[in-house]
């Protein structure tokens, strides 16, 4: 089932997954818009609906497993994997690097799709891709619900996003919201979790 951008945005609006203000993104960049997928994933029916549409786009890659970065990609990775009928692992940051813990281990040659909720610079996805490749796995595709880069991120493999939108973001030193000084920047993401 192919969804229009408007249908996807309606789900985000319904679940209060689009925030406006002054935000620090996982990448460290600042923005006035934040796609809070955690709000979306509070609602199983809406989550299954969007992840199902994404899974349909990914079937052609014949993946054997879905791997996602923690924390933001865990629920999404699980739901996409469930709909594809394959296992799901998540990578966690340990000592500053993405690692597979909890007994997760990839086998050489496994066909992997790396799934993330929102991509801005693609940094977390690229770290997970490197982790998988170091284990001998083959990355066959990358997927996300939202591509905030407007199609600017290149992962070197096919990239499927349900919604592609170009949302301006700034280096902290160049942020016009910081210069205005009216609203302090908040960090709603999970990068700093211990």
Secondary structure, DSSP 8 states (H G I E B T S, - for coil): ----HHHHHHHHHHTT-EEEEEEE-TTS-EEEEEE-HHHHTT-HHHHHHHHHHHHHHHGGG--SEEEEETTTTHHHHHHHHHHHT-EEEEEEEETTEEE--TT----TT-EEEEEEEEESS-HHHHHHHHHHHHTT-EEEEEEEEEETBSS----SS-EEEEEE-B--EE-GGG-HHHHH-SS--B--SSTT--
